[in-house]
Amino acid sequence: MEQLVGLLPILIMFVAMWFILIRPAQKRQKATVQMQSNLKRGDQVVTIGGLHGEVDAIEDTAVYIIVDGKTRLKFERQAIGRIITP
């Protein structure tokens, strides 16, 4: 019983870290993956490098983005950071 009482603070710290650090990070990662899988042509996006553009075409793992109306760039789908909503 004394050993269980001795381990109780460690268990409480683990549970607290789970709810403070790990769980929110997993939620953010899940939301990002869902956003990247729901991309469609015409979406205004920002890459993780800060490049703004419009989605022109989508492949399995790549996304083509049009920048300044004429330049077409190919990015990995994972490089899309967020979708800009008007």
Steps between C-alpha positions, in 0.01 A plus 500: 500500500786739580652437157169592337486823698860570393411453133187713520676836434673356195170366364330835562781681314472260206123551475542878525764500224271288285218754523724808478751400230432177315124510445485855351795421270322190371184703436695764305675233294171328423341830394796582274488160330125538446546849354770375264285210384200728437686739269321582177571700188457875550585504874721788610782347705817590688788255506707431809768718340261796474424489126147614413324355198198326352468124460496412129521121503533219753678167470537224760792658683549827312312827460551749217469861610464804276688805623452853358252372242744317274778321687410138578693332783491142621495434876462194716153484650660508846649843422159667506476683832148641489209600280415869485128564540357831380 
